């Protein structure tokens, strides 16, 4: 269907579409699906080099690998002021050059991660303080210590934390500011941007992710407008009451590793096409560990389910262990199903969305 050249180019299309949080609908979905297939068949040399440094060689690459590992590393070069490093890596035809460039991409990404860790300690309190002021509908964080290259990452993290749209601003040396915005719960960011367009030096983006630059002298007026506009923010997804949408309840006998054959058919997952979400009741917790490289925030659990023992991860839920549930409890779980690649093997695992004791337990 596609020649070698088209397959090489489709890989870049898939990377760009996923990195820019574009909805995986209609032709976008088709292009990303074909691009992922091309990556798994024979990745571009520069991409293969980067994947090797991220321990992804030989692994079946899905949208999660692109979104959480590959595209952040590529984007980090631009965030750190050296986008040419990633471009050169993806285009290079020289093995030695690709080796050096991939090493530099990883170094820049590690630097970006450290900046993100430092900036979170600044941005999170500012956002929390602004939430009530903005009617519980918007958070804003602006501080000279927030690096320009990570405003988008901070906005995305704040959105996930507070479940409202987030704006993060970085102060530049020329008396301007650069802002990044991320959406939440289906809100269209253009409803915030367009009424303020006359204040911006430039602006752009789409429904879920946007950005702008502005002269410092216009900042107070921007804050005033955001404050007024935030009072009228309505969330299209709020009709679900913030509840997780469950696609199916699975009896224990259905929860076997072969469930991955089903979930794979609905790939690629991303904006506009969420992973299949399941409910399973009375899952006994056999083991629990707290994990995290710098902060012990996450849980690794093991469940008994029929004849299988299922490993599971529960992000940012460490504080719930021994408070809401403990080893030995039988709990109701909501989850998606994924793979954990370890020593060249793909191990099926659950990615938990919620864990609750049964009513009356």
C-alpha positions in Angstrom: 0.0 0.0 0.0 2.8 2.4 0.9 6.3 2.6 -0.4 9.4 2.9 1.8 9.5 6.7 1.4 5.9 7.1 2.4 6.4 4.8 5.4 9.3 6.9 6.5 7.2 10.1 6.2 4.2 8.6 7.9 6.4 8.0 11.0 6.9 11.7 11.3 3.2 12.4 10.7 2.4 10.1 13.6 5.0 11.7 15.9 3.8 15.2 15.1 0.1 14.4 15.4 0.5 12.8 18.8 3.0 15.3 20.2 0.6 18.2 19.3 -2.4 16.5 21.1 -4.5 16.5 17.9 -7.8 14.6 18.0 -7.4 11.0 16.8 -10.4 11.1 14.6 -11.1 10.7 10.8 -7.9 11.0 8.7 -5.8 11.7 11.8 -6.6 8.4 13.2 -5.8 6.6 9.9 -2.5 8.4 9.5 -1.4 7.7 13.1 -2.4 4.1 12.8 -0.3 3.7 9.6 2.6 5.7 11.1 2.7 3.4 14.1 2.6 0.4 11.9 5.6 1.8 9.9 7.5 2.5 13.1 7.0 -1.0 14.4 7.9 -2.5 11.0 11.1 -0.5 10.5 11.7 2.8 12.4 13.6 5.6 10.7 17.4 5.3 11.6 17.4 8.4 13.8 14.2 7.4 15.6 15.6 3.9 16.1 18.7 5.4 17.7 16.5 7.4 20.1 14.3 4.4 20.9 17.5 2.4 21.7 18.5 5.0 24.3 15.1 4.8 25.8 15.1 1.0 26.0 12.3 0.7 23.4 14.1 -1.3 20.8 12.2 -4.4 19.9 9.1 -3.3 21.8 5.8 -2.8 20.1 5.4 0.9 20.0 2.0 2.4 20.9 0.6 5.9 21.3 1.6 5.8 25.0 5.3 5.3 24.1 5.1 8.2 21.7 3.2 10.5 24.1 5.2 9.7 27.3 8.7 8.9 26.1 9.6 9.6 22.5 7.9 12.9 21.8 8.8 14.5 25.1 12.5 13.8 24.4 12.2 15.3 20.9 10.2 18.3 22.2 12.8 18.9 25.0 15.4 20.0 22.4 13.1 22.9 21.4 12.2 23.7 24.9 15.9 23.9 25.8 16.6 26.1 22.8 18.2 23.5 20.5 15.5 22.2 18.2 18.1 21.6 15.5 19.4 18.6 17.5 16.2 16.6 17.1 15.7 17.6 13.5 19.3 16.6 12.6 18.8 13.3 14.4 15.7 12.4 12.5 17.3 13.3 9.2 20.8 12.1 9.6 22.2 9.4 7.4 25.4 8.9 9.4 25.5 6.4 12.1 28.2 8.1 14.2 26.4 11.4 14.0 23.1 9.8 15.0 24.8 8.3 18.0 26.1 11.7 19.2 22.8 13.5 18.5 20.7 10.9 20.3 22.9 11.2 23.3 22.5 15.0 23.2 18.7 14.6 22.9 18.6 12.5 26.1 20.9 15.0 27.9 18.6 17.9 27.0 15.6 15.9 28.1 17.1 15.2 31.5 17.9 18.9 31.9 14.3 19.7 31.0 13.0 17.2 33.6 15.1 18.9 36.3 13.7 22.3 35.3 10.2 20.8 35.5 10.8 19.5 39.0 12.0 22.8 40.2 9.2 24.7 38.5 6.4 22.5 39.9 7.3 23.7 43.4 6.7 27.2 42.2 3.7 26.7 39.8 1.5 24.4 41.9 1.0 26.8 44.9 0.3 29.7 42.5 -2.2 27.7 40.6 -3.9 26.5 43.8 -4.2 30.1 45.0 -5.7 31.2 41.7 -8.3 28.5 41.5 -10.8 30.0 43.9 -10.2 33.5 42.5 -11.2 32.2 39.1 -14.5 30.6 40.2 -13.0 27.1 40.4 -12.8 27.1 36.5 -9.2 28.2 35.7 -5.7 28.2 37.2 -2.9 30.6 36.3 0.8 30.5 37.3 3.2 33.2 36.3 6.7 33.6 37.7 10.1 34.7 36.4 11.7 31.4 37.7 9.6 29.3 35.3 11.7 28.5 32.2 10.2 29.4 28.9 10.9 25.9 27.6 8.6 24.1 30.1 5.5 26.3 30.3 3.6 23.8 28.2 4.6 20.9 30.4 3.7 22.8 33.5 0.3 23.8 32.0 -0.4 20.2 31.1 0.6 19.0 34.6 -1.6 21.7 36.3 -4.6 20.7 34.1 -4.2 17.0 35.2 -3.9 18.1 38.8 -6.8 20.5 39.0 -9.0 19.3 36.1 -9.5 22.8 34.8 -7.8 24.8 32.0 -4.3 26.0 33.0 -2.3 29.0 31.9 1.5 29.2 32.6 3.5 32.3 31.9 7.2 32.8 31.6 8.9 36.3 31.8 11.3 37.1 29.0 14.2 39.6 29.1 12.6 41.9 26.5 9.7 42.9 28.8 7.4 40.3 27.2 5.9 37.1 28.5 5.2 33.8 26.8 2.2 31.8 27.8 1.1 28.2 27.3 -2.4 26.9 27.8 -3.9 23.5 28.1 -7.6 22.5 28.2 -9.6 20.2 30.5 -12.9 18.4 30.3 -13.6 19.4 26.7 -13.3 23.1 27.1 -12.4 25.1 23.9 -9.4 27.3 24.7 -10.3 29.6 21.8 -13.1 30.9 24.1 -10.4 32.4 26.3 -7.9 33.4 23.6 -10.1 35.2 21.0 -11.6 37.8 23.4 -8.0 38.8 24.4 -6.5 38.7 20.9 -6.0 42.5 20.8 -3.6 42.2 23.8 -1.3 39.6 22.2 1.8 40.0 20.1 0.9 36.7 18.6 -1.2 33.7 19.5 -2.3 30.3 18.1 -3.2 26.8 18.8 -6.3 24.7 18.8 -9.1 23.5 21.2 -6.9 21.6 23.6 -3.5 23.4 23.5 -2.6 27.0 22.7 0.0 29.7 23.4 0.6 33.4 23.1 3.1 36.2 23.7 2.2 39.5 25.3 3.9 42.7 26.3 4.3 43.0 30.1 2.4 46.3 30.1 -0.7 44.4 29.0 -0.5 41.7 31.6 -2.8 43.3 34.2 -5.5 43.8 31.5 -5.1 40.1 30.5 -5.6 39.0 34.1 -8.7 41.1 34.3 -10.2 39.6 31.2 -9.3 36.0 32.2 -11.0 36.7 35.5 -14.2 37.9 33.9 -14.2 35.1 31.3 -13.5 32.4 33.9 -16.9 33.1 35.5 -18.6 31.9 32.3 -16.5 28.8 31.6 -18.7 25.7 31.1 -17.3 22.2 30.6 -18.9 20.0 27.9 -17.7 16.9 29.7 -19.2 18.0 33.1 -22.5 16.2 32.2 -20.7 13.1 33.3 -20.2 14.6 36.8 -16.4 14.0 36.6 -17.0 10.2 36.7 -14.9 7.8 34.7 -16.7 6.4 31.7 -16.6 2.6 31.9 -16.9 0.6 28.6 -17.6 -2.8 30.1 -17.6 -4.7 33.4 -15.3 -7.8 33.1 -16.0 -11.0 35.0 -12.8 -12.5 36.4 -12.7 -15.3 33.8 -12.6 -12.7 31.0 -9.6 -10.9 32.6 -6.8 -12.8 31.0 -3.7 -11.5 29.0 -5.7 -12.2 25.8 -7.7 -9.0 26.7 -4.8 -7.1 25.0 -5.9 -8.6 21.7 -9.2 -6.8 22.1 -7.7 -3.4 23.3 -5.1 -3.4 20.5 -7.9 -3.4 17.9 -9.0 0.0 19.1 -5.6 1.6 18.8 -4.4 4.3 18.3 -5.5 5.9 21.6 -5.2 9.6 22.3 -7.2 12.8 22.1 -10.8 11.9 21.0 -10.2 8.2 21.4 -9.6 7.2 25.0 -8.4 3.7 25.9 -11.0 1.1 26.7 -11.9 1.4 30.4 -13.1 -1.6 32.4 -14.6 -2.4 35.8 -13.8 -5.6 37.7 -15.2 -6.3 41.2 -13.8 -8.1 44.2 -10.2 -8.0 43.1 -8.0 -9.2 46.0 -4.8 -7.2 46.7 -2.0 -9.6 47.1 0.9 -7.1 47.4 1.5 -3.4 47.4 4.7 -1.3 47.0 5.2 2.5 46.9 7.4 3.7 44.0 8.8 6.8 42.4 12.3 7.9 41.4 12.4 11.3 43.2 9.1 11.4 45.0 7.3 8.3 46.4 4.0 9.1 44.8 2.8 6.0 43.0 1.6 2.5 43.8 2.5 -0.9 42.3 -0.1 -3.5 43.2 -0.7 -7.2 42.5 -4.2 -8.6 42.2 -5.6 -12.1 42.4 -8.0 -12.6 39.5 -9.1 -16.2 38.9 -6.1 -18.2 37.9 -4.0 -15.0 37.1 -2.0 -12.6 39.2 -2.3 -9.2 37.6 0.4 -6.5 38.2 -1.0 -3.0 38.3 0.2 0.6 38.6 -1.8 3.4 40.3 -0.3 6.8 39.6 -0.2 9.5 42.3 -2.1 7.2 44.8 0.6 6.3 47.3 -1.3 8.2 50.1 -4.3 5.9 49.6 -2.5 2.8 50.7 -3.5 1.7 54.3 -5.9 4.6 54.3 -8.6 3.6 51.8 -7.4 0.0 51.1 -4.7 -2.4 52.2 -3.1 -5.7 51.2 -5.6 -8.5 51.7 -8.6 -6.3 50.8 -11.0 -7.3 48.0 -11.7 -4.1 46.1 -13.6 -2.9 43.0 -11.3 -1.5 40.3 -11.6 0.7 37.3 -8.7 0.4 34.8 -7.2 0.3 31.4 -5.0 -2.5 30.2 -1.4 -1.9 28.9 2.0 -3.5 28.7 5.1 -3.1 30.9 8.3 -3.8 28.9 10.9 -5.4 31.0 14.1 -7.2 29.8 12.8 -7.5 26.3 9.4 -8.9 27.3 6.0 -7.3 27.3 4.1 -8.0 30.5 0.4 -7.2 30.6 -0.6 -4.9 33.4 -3.5 -2.8 34.7 -3.4 0.9 34.8 -5.7 1.8 37.6 -8.1 4.8 37.4 -9.9 4.1 40.6 -10.0 1.6 43.5 -12.8 1.4 46.0 -14.0 -1.0 48.7 -17.4 -2.5 47.8 -20.3 -0.7 49.3 -20.9 -1.9 52.9 -17.4 -3.4 53.2 
